[in-house]
Amino acid sequence: MSAAPDIARYDGCREVCRRLEHPGLATDVRRWIDHLGLETTVDQARIEDVLEALAPGADQCILHVGVGNSKLAERFASRVALIDGLTVWEPEQAYARSLAIPGYTVHFLSKYAREFVRTITNCYNYIIDNNLASFACCKFHFHRMLDNYVWCLRPGGRILTDQRGMDWTVEEDPRWALTFDDLVVVGERFGLRAAAITDSVYELRLPGTGRGR
Ligand SMILES: C[S@@+](CC[C@H](N)C(=O)[O-])C[C@H]1O[C@@H](n2cnc3c(N)ncnc32)[C@H](O)[C@@H]1O
């Protein structure tokens, strides 16, 4: 069997960053854009509108990667079983905790880290990540992130993302910007099917219809 293709543009990207403890470029950014004081980004808002239309039910679970101002949890937590969130910015975690939203837990955890599979014990119908590759440090950790996501997705579960967030990279490195075609290719590697839900909001979906592990 031939190996699934990689994204050609990644050829020049670092294979392994060797930062096994703190992978991802946002973990040592000195001046972080404080999203607590900002409106939800346009791309995040579009994903939330799609989520609204998909109408997650009372037995469903959501993982929000990059919680920012926690508005997603404020909007959806009362309608679903639980929302877990990830951030690498401590004030976001402290703010999320101060909201005391029932069923909402924010972990200080990198989506690229191997600790993910020890810390995340729930399985999700939806993983929301508007910045899929924006903070990627190397191919190894980008692929580890996708592996982490597949590991905790329920059968039929979806990763929702948006073109605007896929266009943005923290170091303005165009090699880490993703197109929809890239999503198709990278999805194939992990058994995920890419589809456009709107002009800019995309899903990577795990096949199946079951409801849990
Ligand atoms: C640009 S903010 C976006 C916030 C929100 N999603 C929005 O669009 O309004 C980036 C978010 O990604 C999170 N983040 C960055 N690198 C991460 C990583 N390696 N693991 C988990 N979260 C990360 C940050 O903590 C922050 O919450």
The ligand as an SDF file (V2000), in Angstrom:
LIG
                    3D

 27 29  0  0  0  0  0  0  0  0999 V2000
   -5.7400   33.8300   18.4590 C   0  0  0  0  0  0  0  0  0  0  0  0
   -6.4630   33.1470   19.9350 S   0  0  0  0  0  0  0  0  0  0  0  0
   -8.0760   32.7080   19.3200 C   0  0  0  0  0  0  0  0  0  0  0  0
   -9.1520   32.6120   20.3660 C   0  0  0  0  0  0  0  0  0  0  0  0
  -10.5220   32.1920   19.8410 C   0  0  0  0  0  0  0  0  0  0  0  0
  -10.4610   30.8470   19.2420 N   0  0  0  0  0  0  0  0  0  0  0  0
  -11.0150   33.1710   18.8100 C   0  0  0  0  0  0  0  0  0  0  0  0
  -10.7730   32.9700   17.6190 O   0  0  0  0  0  0  0  0  0  0  0  0
  -11.6570   34.1800   19.1990 O   0  0  0  0  0  0  0  0  0  0  0  0
   -5.5710   31.6250   19.9830 C   0  0  0  0  0  0  0  0  0  0  0  0
   -6.0160   30.6390   21.0430 C   0  0  0  0  0  0  0  0  0  0  0  0
   -5.3270   29.4060   20.7770 O   0  0  0  0  0  0  0  0  0  0  0  0
   -4.7520   28.9370   21.9730 C   0  0  0  0  0  0  0  0  0  0  0  0
   -3.5620   28.1410   21.6290 N   0  0  0  0  0  0  0  0  0  0  0  0
   -2.4400   28.5180   20.9780 C   0  0  0  0  0  0  0  0  0  0  0  0
   -1.5730   27.5050   20.8830 N   0  0  0  0  0  0  0  0  0  0  0  0
   -2.1700   26.4470   21.4720 C   0  0  0  0  0  0  0  0  0  0  0  0
   -1.7750   25.1110   21.7120 C   0  0  0  0  0  0  0  0  0  0  0  0
   -0.5790   24.6510   21.3520 N   0  0  0  0  0  0  0  0  0  0  0  0
   -2.6400   24.3050   22.3570 N   0  0  0  0  0  0  0  0  0  0  0  0
   -3.8460   24.7460   22.7600 C   0  0  0  0  0  0  0  0  0  0  0  0
   -4.2890   26.0090   22.5710 N   0  0  0  0  0  0  0  0  0  0  0  0
   -3.4480   26.8440   21.9430 C   0  0  0  0  0  0  0  0  0  0  0  0
   -4.4560   30.1700   22.7990 C   0  0  0  0  0  0  0  0  0  0  0  0
   -4.3120   29.8590   24.1650 O   0  0  0  0  0  0  0  0  0  0  0  0
   -5.7040   31.0070   22.4750 C   0  0  0  0  0  0  0  0  0  0  0  0
   -6.7700   30.5740   23.2880 O   0  0  0  0  0  0  0  0  0  0  0  0
  1  2  1  0
  2  3  1  0
  2 10  1  0
  3  4  1  0
  4  5  1  0
  5  6  1  0
  5  7  1  0
  7  8  2  0
  7  9  1  0
 10 11  1  0
 11 12  1  0
 11 26  1  0
 12 13  1  0
 13 14  1  0
 13 24  1  0
 14 15  1  0
 14 23  1  0
 15 16  2  0
 16 17  1  0
 17 18  1  0
 17 23  2  0
 18 19  1  0
 18 20  2  0
 20 21  1  0
 21 22  2  0
 22 23  1  0
 24 25  1  0
 24 26  1  0
 26 27  1  0
M  CHG  2   2   1   9  -1
M  END
$$$$
